[in-house]
Amino acid sequence: MSTAPRPILILTLRRTGGTNLTAGLVARSPWKGATHEPFNRQRVFGYVTRAWESNKREKELRASLSAILSEAQNIKHCVELVPAPVTTALLDAAVTADYRFLFLYRENTVARMLSVEFARRSDIWGPKQAQATGATRRVFGEPLEVDTLIARERLSIARLNGAWRRLEERRVPAAVLSFEDIYAQKREAALRTWLDALETLGLSESEESDRLLLDDLRKTGDQGTRDSYEEFQGVGLLRQKSRALPAFEFARNCS
């Protein structure tokens, strides 16, 4: 029996296919359309993050988040872009507001790091921009700062794992999907994980409809720049050092 639908909090990192996935899920949701990374400092609720960084008043932080989530809207939240205490307080407020939770990650951490770096250097953050602008050769001129990228990825993994543990402590179930589940694996291999996630989120309709939604997602969202990432200087060293990165703790729960 499917879980009843409620607003969704998607906990993720940049360059995991989250914008595309969120649009597909929100189309089924009876709640407000998604707010993408609203607690980033310059986004709609960025004042919450800026206030926390300025005064460290936890009571004020939690009150602000409770008020925002009482309006019941779907949210995609990139945990590496805001202070960890903001994410922790957001999780607690979402649990109180009876949100559903989805962890979205990328199994291939090197691919994610290179995707972020390409987007940062080129200022191409989506398929429409890529089609309009095209990949420029200048993004590959400077070698990768491998140690900096590894340190950032280690912190990103730690923050996503911390959010998972927070929900585990409160015995709150969460769905888990990877970028590869949706966009890279063969359809049938990914299907059971996909169907289970929709059930957990309360967004399952029928198996046929759920399959069609997955098919629609797999047709969109590729910005067509992935093949060029091998041109970065230092990719081999990045791969070597990435082997020491910690695992996503929730990945073992993903069937």
CYANA upper distance limits for C-alpha pairs under 8 A (distance plus 0.5 A):
  1 MET  CA    199 GLU  CA      8.35
  2 SER  CA    199 GLU  CA      5.51
  2 SER  CA    200 THR  CA      7.38
  2 SER  CA    202 GLY  CA      6.08
  2 SER  CA    203 LEU  CA      8.38
  2 SER  CA    204 SER  CA      7.38
  3 THR  CA    199 GLU  CA      6.60
  3 THR  CA    200 THR  CA      6.26
  3 THR  CA    201 LEU  CA      6.97
  3 THR  CA    202 GLY  CA      4.88
  3 THR  CA    203 LEU  CA      8.50
  4 ALA  CA    201 LEU  CA      8.18
  4 ALA  CA    202 GLY  CA      5.34
  4 ALA  CA    203 LEU  CA      8.49
  5 PRO  CA     29 SER  CA      7.77
  5 PRO  CA     30 PRO  CA      8.25
  5 PRO  CA    100 ARG  CA      8.25
  5 PRO  CA    201 LEU  CA      6.88
  5 PRO  CA    202 GLY  CA      4.71
  5 PRO  CA    203 LEU  CA      6.63
  6 ARG  CA     29 SER  CA      8.35
  6 ARG  CA     30 PRO  CA      8.47
  6 ARG  CA     31 TRP  CA      7.76
  6 ARG  CA     98 ASP  CA      7.53
  6 ARG  CA     99 TYR  CA      6.14
  6 ARG  CA    100 ARG  CA      6.50
  6 ARG  CA    201 LEU  CA      8.08
  6 ARG  CA    202 GLY  CA      7.67
  7 PRO  CA     29 SER  CA      7.99
  7 PRO  CA     31 TRP  CA      6.39
  7 PRO  CA     32 LYS  CA      8.33
  7 PRO  CA     72 ALA  CA      6.46
  7 PRO  CA     73 GLN  CA      6.18
  7 PRO  CA     74 ASN  CA      5.55
  7 PRO  CA     75 ILE  CA      8.48
  7 PRO  CA     98 ASP  CA      8.42
  7 PRO  CA     99 TYR  CA      5.70
  7 PRO  CA    100 ARG  CA      6.66
  8 ILE  CA     73 GLN  CA      7.94
  8 ILE  CA     74 ASN  CA      5.32
  8 ILE  CA     75 ILE  CA      6.76
  8 ILE  CA     99 TYR  CA      6.07
  8 ILE  CA    100 ARG  CA      5.26
  8 ILE  CA    101 PHE  CA      6.22
  8 ILE  CA    102 LEU  CA      7.78
  8 ILE  CA    201 LEU  CA      7.87
  9 LEU  CA     74 ASN  CA      6.55
  9 LEU  CA     75 ILE  CA      5.44
  9 LEU  CA     76 LYS  CA      6.44
  9 LEU  CA     77 HIS  CA      7.64
  9 LEU  CA     94 ALA  CA      7.97
  9 LEU  CA     99 TYR  CA      7.13
  9 LEU  CA    100 ARG  CA      6.76
  9 LEU  CA    101 PHE  CA      5.56
  9 LEU  CA    102 LEU  CA      6.89
 10 ILE  CA     75 ILE  CA      6.67
 10 ILE  CA     76 LYS  CA      5.12
 10 ILE  CA     77 HIS  CA      6.40
 10 ILE  CA    101 PHE  CA      6.45
 10 ILE  CA    102 LEU  CA      5.25
 10 ILE  CA    103 PHE  CA      6.49
 10 ILE  CA    104 LEU  CA      7.48
 11 LEU  CA     76 LYS  CA      6.88
 11 LEU  CA     77 HIS  CA      5.66
 11 LEU  CA     78 CYS  CA      6.62
 11 LEU  CA     79 VAL  CA      7.19
 11 LEU  CA    101 PHE  CA      7.94
 11 LEU  CA    102 LEU  CA      6.61
 11 LEU  CA    103 PHE  CA      5.45
 11 LEU  CA    104 LEU  CA      6.74
 11 LEU  CA    160 LEU  CA      7.84
 12 THR  CA     16 THR  CA      7.88
 12 THR  CA     18 GLY  CA      7.89
 12 THR  CA     76 LYS  CA      7.92
 12 THR  CA     77 HIS  CA      6.64
 12 THR  CA     78 CYS  CA      5.39
 12 THR  CA     79 VAL  CA      6.76
 12 THR  CA    103 PHE  CA      6.45
 12 THR  CA    104 LEU  CA      5.43
 12 THR  CA    105 TYR  CA      6.38
 12 THR  CA    160 LEU  CA      7.62
 13 LEU  CA     77 HIS  CA      8.32
 13 LEU  CA     78 CYS  CA      5.20
 13 LEU  CA     79 VAL  CA      6.69
 13 LEU  CA     80 GLU  CA      6.98
 13 LEU  CA    104 LEU  CA      8.02
 13 LEU  CA    105 TYR  CA      7.10
 13 LEU  CA    156 SER  CA      7.82
 14 ARG  CA     18 GLY  CA      8.11
 14 ARG  CA     78 CYS  CA      6.78
 14 ARG  CA    112 ARG  CA      8.33
 14 ARG  CA    116 VAL  CA      7.53
 15 ARG  CA    112 ARG  CA      6.45
 15 ARG  CA    115 SER  CA      6.93
 15 ARG  CA    116 VAL  CA      6.81
 16 THR  CA    104 LEU  CA      7.49
 16 THR  CA    105 TYR  CA      6.43
 16 THR  CA    106 ARG  CA      6.19
 16 THR  CA    112 ARG  CA      7.57
 16 THR  CA    178 SER  CA      8.13
 16 THR  CA    179 PHE  CA      5.92
 17 GLY  CA     21 LEU  CA      6.76
 17 GLY  CA    179 PHE  CA      6.62
 17 GLY  CA    221 GLY  CA      7.44
 18 GLY  CA     22 THR  CA      6.27
 18 GLY  CA     76 LYS  CA      8.07
 18 GLY  CA    104 LEU  CA      7.72
 19 THR  CA     23 ALA  CA      6.80
 19 THR  CA     36 HIS  CA      8.10
 20 ASN  CA     24 GLY  CA      7.06
 20 ASN  CA    217 LEU  CA      7.50
 20 ASN  CA    220 THR  CA      7.94
 20 ASN  CA    221 GLY  CA      6.41
 21 LEU  CA     25 LEU  CA      6.81
 21 LEU  CA    217 LEU  CA      7.28
 22 THR  CA     26 VAL  CA      6.42
 22 THR  CA     34 ALA  CA      7.57
 22 THR  CA     76 LYS  CA      7.75
 23 ALA  CA     27 ALA  CA      6.71
 23 ALA  CA     34 ALA  CA      7.91
 24 GLY  CA     28 ARG  CA      7.72
 24 GLY  CA    213 LEU  CA      7.70
 24 GLY  CA    217 LEU  CA      7.59
 25 LEU  CA     29 SER  CA      7.04
 25 LEU  CA    203 LEU  CA      7.97
 26 VAL  CA     30 PRO  CA      8.45
 26 VAL  CA     31 TRP  CA      8.29
 26 VAL  CA     32 LYS  CA      8.46
 26 VAL  CA     33 GLY  CA      6.46
 26 VAL  CA     34 ALA  CA      6.96
 26 VAL  CA     74 ASN  CA      7.75
 27 ALA  CA     33 GLY  CA      8.36
 28 ARG  CA    203 LEU  CA      7.02
 29 SER  CA     33 GLY  CA      8.44
 29 SER  CA    203 LEU  CA      7.45
 31 TRP  CA     72 ALA  CA      7.13
 31 TRP  CA     73 GLN  CA      6.34
 31 TRP  CA     74 ASN  CA      7.30
 32 LYS  CA     72 ALA  CA      7.30
 32 LYS  CA     73 GLN  CA      5.08
 32 LYS  CA     74 ASN  CA      6.60
 33 GLY  CA     73 GLN  CA      6.99
 33 GLY  CA     74 ASN  CA      6.53
 34 ALA  CA     73 GLN  CA      6.99
 34 ALA  CA     74 ASN  CA      4.99
 34 ALA  CA     75 ILE  CA      5.70
 34 ALA  CA     76 LYS  CA      7.39
 35 THR  CA     73 GLN  CA      7.84
 35 THR  CA     74 ASN  CA      6.80
 35 THR  CA     75 ILE  CA      5.42
 35 THR  CA     76 LYS  CA      6.88
 36 HIS  CA     75 ILE  CA      6.54
 36 HIS  CA     76 LYS  CA      5.45
 36 HIS  CA     77 HIS  CA      7.26
 37 GLU  CA     43 ARG  CA      7.75
 37 GLU  CA     75 ILE  CA      7.58
 37 GLU  CA     76 LYS  CA      5.97
 37 GLU  CA     77 HIS  CA      5.21
 37 GLU  CA     78 CYS  CA      6.62
 38 PRO  CA     43 ARG  CA      5.61
 38 PRO  CA     44 VAL  CA      5.82
 38 PRO  CA     45 PHE  CA      5.67
 38 PRO  CA     46 GLY  CA      6.94
 38 PRO  CA     75 ILE  CA      8.04
 38 PRO  CA     76 LYS  CA      8.32
 38 PRO  CA     77 HIS  CA      7.80
 39 PHE  CA     43 ARG  CA      6.65
 39 PHE  CA     44 VAL  CA      7.49
 39 PHE  CA     45 PHE  CA      5.40
 39 PHE  CA     46 GLY  CA      5.01
 39 PHE  CA     47 TYR  CA      8.14
 39 PHE  CA     48 VAL  CA      7.33
 39 PHE  CA     49 THR  CA      6.66
 39 PHE  CA     77 HIS  CA      8.11
 39 PHE  CA     82 VAL  CA      7.60
 40 ASN  CA     45 PHE  CA      7.85
 40 ASN  CA     46 GLY  CA      5.67
 40 ASN  CA     49 THR  CA      7.63
 40 ASN  CA     81 LEU  CA      6.82
 40 ASN  CA     82 VAL  CA      6.68
 41 ARG  CA     45 PHE  CA      8.16
 41 ARG  CA     46 GLY  CA      4.60
 41 ARG  CA     47 TYR  CA      7.22
 41 ARG  CA     49 THR  CA      6.59
 41 ARG  CA     50 ARG  CA      6.71
 41 ARG  CA     82 VAL  CA      8.19
 42 GLN  CA     46 GLY  CA      5.84
 42 GLN  CA     47 TYR  CA      8.39
 45 PHE  CA     49 THR  CA      8.09
 46 GLY  CA     50 ARG  CA      6.71
 47 TYR  CA     51 ALA  CA      6.39
 48 VAL  CA     52 TRP  CA      6.82
 48 VAL  CA     61 LEU  CA      7.13
 48 VAL  CA     64 SER  CA      7.37
 48 VAL  CA     65 LEU  CA      8.25
 49 THR  CA     53 GLU  CA      6.73
 49 THR  CA     82 VAL  CA      7.53
 49 THR  CA     83 PRO  CA      8.10
 49 THR  CA     86 VAL  CA      7.25
 50 ARG  CA     54 SER  CA      6.63
 51 ALA  CA     55 ASN  CA      6.56
 51 ALA  CA     56 LYS  CA      7.95
 51 ALA  CA     61 LEU  CA      8.30
 52 TRP  CA     56 LYS  CA      5.17
 52 TRP  CA     57 ARG  CA      6.73
 52 TRP  CA     58 GLU  CA      7.94
 52 TRP  CA     61 LEU  CA      6.89
 52 TRP  CA     86 VAL  CA      8.15
 57 ARG  CA     61 LEU  CA      6.77
 58 GLU  CA     62 ARG  CA      6.63
 59 LYS  CA     63 ALA  CA      6.65
 60 GLU  CA     64 SER  CA      6.64
 61 LEU  CA     65 LEU  CA      6.81
 61 LEU  CA     86 VAL  CA      8.02
 61 LEU  CA     89 ALA  CA      7.86
 62 ARG  CA     66 SER  CA      6.55
 62 ARG  CA     89 ALA  CA      6.40
 62 ARG  CA     90 LEU  CA      8.08
 62 ARG  CA     93 ALA  CA      7.63
 63 ALA  CA     67 ALA  CA      6.74
 64 SER  CA     68 ILE  CA      6.83
 65 LEU  CA     69 LEU  CA      6.62
 65 LEU  CA     89 ALA  CA      7.90
 65 LEU  CA     90 LEU  CA      6.72
 65 LEU  CA     93 ALA  CA      6.85
 66 SER  CA     70 SER  CA      6.54
 66 SER  CA     93 ALA  CA      5.87
 66 SER  CA     94 ALA  CA      8.34
 66 SER  CA     97 ALA  CA      8.34
 67 ALA  CA     71 GLU  CA      7.68
 68 ILE  CA     72 ALA  CA      8.29
 69 LEU  CA     73 GLN  CA      7.37
 69 LEU  CA     93 ALA  CA      7.54
 69 LEU  CA     94 ALA  CA      7.20
 69 LEU  CA     97 ALA  CA      7.22
 70 SER  CA     97 ALA  CA      7.13
 72 ALA  CA     97 ALA  CA      8.48
 78 CYS  CA     82 VAL  CA      8.21
 79 VAL  CA     83 PRO  CA      8.43
 79 VAL  CA     84 ALA  CA      7.86
 79 VAL  CA     87 THR  CA      7.15
 79 VAL  CA    156 SER  CA      7.55
 79 VAL  CA    159 ARG  CA      6.83
 79 VAL  CA    160 LEU  CA      6.97
 80 GLU  CA    155 LEU  CA      7.93
 80 GLU  CA    156 SER  CA      5.69
 80 GLU  CA    159 ARG  CA      7.35
 82 VAL  CA     86 VAL  CA      7.22
 82 VAL  CA     87 THR  CA      7.71
 83 PRO  CA     87 THR  CA      7.39
 84 ALA  CA     88 THR  CA      6.75
 84 ALA  CA    159 ARG  CA      7.25
 85 PRO  CA     89 ALA  CA      6.61
 86 VAL  CA     90 LEU  CA      6.52
 87 THR  CA     91 LEU  CA      6.61
 87 THR  CA    163 ALA  CA      7.95
 88 THR  CA     92 ASP  CA      6.86
 88 THR  CA    163 ALA  CA      7.29
 88 THR  CA    166 ARG  CA      8.00
 89 ALA  CA     93 ALA  CA      6.66
 90 LEU  CA     94 ALA  CA      6.56
 91 LEU  CA     95 VAL  CA      6.66
 91 LEU  CA    163 ALA  CA      7.98
 91 LEU  CA    166 ARG  CA      8.33
 91 LEU  CA    167 LEU  CA      8.18
 92 ASP  CA     96 THR  CA      6.82
 93 ALA  CA     97 ALA  CA      6.67
 94 ALA  CA     98 ASP  CA      6.65
 94 ALA  CA     99 TYR  CA      5.74
 95 VAL  CA     99 TYR  CA      6.31
 95 VAL  CA    172 VAL  CA      8.15
100 ARG  CA    174 ALA  CA      7.46
100 ARG  CA    200 THR  CA      8.26
100 ARG  CA    201 LEU  CA      6.18
101 PHE  CA    173 PRO  CA      7.90
101 PHE  CA    174 ALA  CA      5.33
101 PHE  CA    175 ALA  CA      6.70
101 PHE  CA    201 LEU  CA      7.52
102 LEU  CA    174 ALA  CA      6.04
102 LEU  CA    175 ALA  CA      5.13
102 LEU  CA    176 VAL  CA      6.18
102 LEU  CA    177 LEU  CA      7.94
102 LEU  CA    197 ALA  CA      8.38
102 LEU  CA    201 LEU  CA      8.06
103 PHE  CA    174 ALA  CA      7.55
103 PHE  CA    175 ALA  CA      6.69
103 PHE  CA    176 VAL  CA      5.29
103 PHE  CA    177 LEU  CA      6.79
104 LEU  CA    176 VAL  CA      6.60
104 LEU  CA    177 LEU  CA      5.54
104 LEU  CA    178 SER  CA      5.90
104 LEU  CA    179 PHE  CA      7.57
105 TYR  CA    177 LEU  CA      7.20
105 TYR  CA    178 SER  CA      5.29
105 TYR  CA    179 PHE  CA      6.62
106 ARG  CA    112 ARG  CA      7.25
106 ARG  CA    178 SER  CA      5.72
106 ARG  CA    179 PHE  CA      5.48
106 ARG  CA    180 GLU  CA      7.19
107 GLU  CA    178 SER  CA      6.95
107 GLU  CA    179 PHE  CA      7.64
107 GLU  CA    180 GLU  CA      7.29
108 ASN  CA    112 ARG  CA      7.09
109 THR  CA    113 MET  CA      6.72
109 THR  CA    153 GLU  CA      8.36
109 THR  CA    242 SER  CA      8.16
110 VAL  CA    114 LEU  CA      6.66
110 VAL  CA    238 LEU  CA      7.74
110 VAL  CA    239 ARG  CA      6.90
110 VAL  CA    242 SER  CA      7.50
111 ALA  CA    115 SER  CA      6.53
112 ARG  CA    116 VAL  CA      6.69
113 MET  CA    117 GLU  CA      6.67
113 MET  CA    149 LEU  CA      7.44
113 MET  CA    153 GLU  CA      7.87
114 LEU  CA    118 PHE  CA      6.47
114 LEU  CA    229 TYR  CA      6.92
115 SER  CA    119 ALA  CA      6.66
115 SER  CA    226 ARG  CA      7.76
115 SER  CA    229 TYR  CA      8.05
116 VAL  CA    120 ARG  CA      6.52
117 GLU  CA    121 ARG  CA      6.62
118 PHE  CA    122 SER  CA      6.43
118 PHE  CA    123 ASP  CA      8.32
118 PHE  CA    124 ILE  CA      8.11
118 PHE  CA    139 VAL  CA      7.28
118 PHE  CA    229 TYR  CA      7.98
119 ALA  CA    123 ASP  CA      5.58
119 ALA  CA    124 ILE  CA      5.33
119 ALA  CA    125 TRP  CA      5.84
120 ARG  CA    124 ILE  CA      7.85
120 ARG  CA    125 TRP  CA      8.48
121 ARG  CA    139 VAL  CA      5.99
122 SER  CA    135 ALA  CA      7.72
122 SER  CA    136 THR  CA      7.54
122 SER  CA    139 VAL  CA      6.51
124 ILE  CA    129 GLN  CA      6.12
124 ILE  CA    130 ALA  CA      6.32
124 ILE  CA    133 THR  CA      8.31
125 TRP  CA    129 GLN  CA      7.28
125 TRP  CA    130 ALA  CA      8.16
126 GLY  CA    130 ALA  CA      6.82
126 GLY  CA    221 GLY  CA      8.27
126 GLY  CA    223 GLN  CA      6.50
127 PRO  CA    131 GLN  CA      6.64
127 PRO  CA    221 GLY  CA      6.98
127 PRO  CA    222 ASP  CA      6.74
127 PRO  CA    223 GLN  CA      4.27
127 PRO  CA    224 GLY  CA      7.66
128 LYS  CA    132 ALA  CA      6.69
128 LYS  CA    223 GLN  CA      7.87
129 GLN  CA    133 THR  CA      6.28
129 GLN  CA    134 GLY  CA      8.20
130 ALA  CA    134 GLY  CA      5.56
130 ALA  CA    135 ALA  CA      7.28
130 ALA  CA    223 GLN  CA      6.46
130 ALA  CA    224 GLY  CA      7.82
130 ALA  CA    225 THR  CA      8.04
131 GLN  CA    223 GLN  CA      7.98
135 ALA  CA    225 THR  CA      7.47
137 ARG  CA    141 GLY  CA      7.76
140 PHE  CA    231 GLU  CA      6.93
140 PHE  CA    232 PHE  CA      5.71
140 PHE  CA    233 GLN  CA      7.47
141 GLY  CA    232 PHE  CA      8.45
141 GLY  CA    233 GLN  CA      8.47
142 GLU  CA    233 GLN  CA      7.70
143 PRO  CA    232 PHE  CA      7.21
143 PRO  CA    233 GLN  CA      5.15
143 PRO  CA    234 GLY  CA      6.65
144 LEU  CA    232 PHE  CA      7.29
144 LEU  CA    233 GLN  CA      6.43
144 LEU  CA    234 GLY  CA      6.13
144 LEU  CA    235 VAL  CA      8.04
145 GLU  CA    149 LEU  CA      6.78
146 VAL  CA    150 ILE  CA      6.65
146 VAL  CA    234 GLY  CA      7.64
146 VAL  CA    237 LEU  CA      7.70
146 VAL  CA    238 LEU  CA      6.11
147 ASP  CA    151 ALA  CA      6.62
148 THR  CA    152 ARG  CA      6.73
149 LEU  CA    153 GLU  CA      6.67
150 ILE  CA    154 ARG  CA      6.59
150 ILE  CA    238 LEU  CA      8.04
150 ILE  CA    241 LYS  CA      7.78
150 ILE  CA    242 SER  CA      7.14
150 ILE  CA    245 LEU  CA      8.25
151 ALA  CA    155 LEU  CA      6.82
152 ARG  CA    156 SER  CA      6.63
153 GLU  CA    157 ILE  CA      6.60
153 GLU  CA    245 LEU  CA      8.36
154 ARG  CA    158 ALA  CA      6.67
154 ARG  CA    245 LEU  CA      6.67
154 ARG  CA    246 PRO  CA      7.55
155 LEU  CA    159 ARG  CA      6.67
156 SER  CA    160 LEU  CA      6.82
157 ILE  CA    161 ASN  CA      6.51
157 ILE  CA    246 PRO  CA      7.73
157 ILE  CA    247 ALA  CA      8.03
157 ILE  CA    248 PHE  CA      6.93
158 ALA  CA    162 GLY  CA      6.44
159 ARG  CA    163 ALA  CA      6.77
160 LEU  CA    164 TRP  CA      6.87
160 LEU  CA    248 PHE  CA      8.18
161 ASN  CA    165 ARG  CA      6.72
161 ASN  CA    248 PHE  CA      6.72
161 ASN  CA    249 GLU  CA      6.42
161 ASN  CA    250 PHE  CA      7.81
162 GLY  CA    166 ARG  CA      6.67
163 ALA  CA    167 LEU  CA      7.04
164 TRP  CA    168 GLU  CA      6.74
164 TRP  CA    249 GLU  CA      8.20
164 TRP  CA    250 PHE  CA      7.39
165 ARG  CA    169 GLU  CA      6.56
166 ARG  CA    170 ARG  CA      7.06
167 LEU  CA    171 ARG  CA      6.50
167 LEU  CA    172 VAL  CA      5.69
167 LEU  CA    173 PRO  CA      7.72
167 LEU  CA    174 ALA  CA      8.39
168 GLU  CA    172 VAL  CA      6.51
168 GLU  CA    173 PRO  CA      7.93
173 PRO  CA    200 THR  CA      8.32
174 ALA  CA    200 THR  CA      7.47
174 ALA  CA    201 LEU  CA      8.44
175 ALA  CA    196 ASP  CA      8.16
175 ALA  CA    197 ALA  CA      5.45
175 ALA  CA    198 LEU  CA      8.42
175 ALA  CA    200 THR  CA      6.37
175 ALA  CA    201 LEU  CA      7.37
176 VAL  CA    197 ALA  CA      6.99
176 VAL  CA    250 PHE  CA      7.90
176 VAL  CA    251 ALA  CA      8.04
176 VAL  CA    253 ASN  CA      8.30
176 VAL  CA    254 CYS  CA      6.55
177 LEU  CA    181 ASP  CA      6.76
177 LEU  CA    182 ILE  CA      8.06
177 LEU  CA    193 THR  CA      7.65
177 LEU  CA    194 TRP  CA      7.69
177 LEU  CA    197 ALA  CA      7.72
177 LEU  CA    254 CYS  CA      7.79
178 SER  CA    182 ILE  CA      7.24
179 PHE  CA    183 TYR  CA      6.45
179 PHE  CA    184 ALA  CA      7.63
180 GLU  CA    184 ALA  CA      4.91
180 GLU  CA    185 GLN  CA      6.03
181 ASP  CA    185 GLN  CA      6.13
181 ASP  CA    189 ALA  CA      8.45
181 ASP  CA    190 ALA  CA      5.43
181 ASP  CA    191 LEU  CA      8.45
181 ASP  CA    193 THR  CA      7.90
181 ASP  CA    194 TRP  CA      7.88
182 ILE  CA    190 ALA  CA      7.24
182 ILE  CA    194 TRP  CA      8.11
182 ILE  CA    214 LEU  CA      7.50
182 ILE  CA    217 LEU  CA      7.84
182 ILE  CA    218 ARG  CA      7.03
183 TYR  CA    217 LEU  CA      8.06
183 TYR  CA    218 ARG  CA      5.76
185 GLN  CA    189 ALA  CA      6.98
185 GLN  CA    190 ALA  CA      6.61
186 LYS  CA    190 ALA  CA      6.93
187 ARG  CA    191 LEU  CA      6.49
188 GLU  CA    192 ARG  CA      8.14
190 ALA  CA    194 TRP  CA      6.76
191 LEU  CA    195 LEU  CA      6.60
191 LEU  CA    211 ARG  CA      7.91
192 ARG  CA    196 ASP  CA      6.59
192 ARG  CA    255 SER  CA      8.14
193 THR  CA    197 ALA  CA      6.69
193 THR  CA    254 CYS  CA      7.44
193 THR  CA    255 SER  CA      6.41
194 TRP  CA    198 LEU  CA      6.91
194 TRP  CA    214 LEU  CA      8.17
195 LEU  CA    199 GLU  CA      6.84
195 LEU  CA    204 SER  CA      7.82
195 LEU  CA    207 GLU  CA      7.99
195 LEU  CA    210 ASP  CA      7.31
195 LEU  CA    211 ARG  CA      8.44
196 ASP  CA    200 THR  CA      6.79
197 ALA  CA    201 LEU  CA      6.71
198 LEU  CA    202 GLY  CA      6.56
198 LEU  CA    203 LEU  CA      5.53
198 LEU  CA    204 SER  CA      5.42
198 LEU  CA    210 ASP  CA      8.36
199 GLU  CA    203 LEU  CA      6.65
199 GLU  CA    204 SER  CA      5.75
204 SER  CA    210 ASP  CA      6.90
205 GLU  CA    209 SER  CA      6.78
205 GLU  CA    210 ASP  CA      6.99
206 SER  CA    210 ASP  CA      6.46
207 GLU  CA    211 ARG  CA      6.56
208 GLU  CA    212 LEU  CA      6.79
209 SER  CA    213 LEU  CA      6.80
210 ASP  CA    214 LEU  CA      6.97
211 ARG  CA    215 ASP  CA      6.80
212 LEU  CA    216 ASP  CA      6.66
213 LEU  CA    217 LEU  CA      6.84
214 LEU  CA    218 ARG  CA      6.77
215 ASP  CA    219 LYS  CA      7.05
216 ASP  CA    220 THR  CA      7.43
217 LEU  CA    221 GLY  CA      7.89
225 THR  CA    229 TYR  CA      7.83
230 GLU  CA    235 VAL  CA      7.16
234 GLY  CA    238 LEU  CA      6.75
235 VAL  CA    239 ARG  CA      6.72
236 GLY  CA    240 GLN  CA      6.77
237 LEU  CA    241 LYS  CA      6.67
238 LEU  CA    242 SER  CA      6.46
239 ARG  CA    243 ARG  CA      7.29
241 LYS  CA    245 LEU  CA      8.15
247 ALA  CA    251 ALA  CA      8.31
250 PHE  CA    254 CYS  CA      7.45
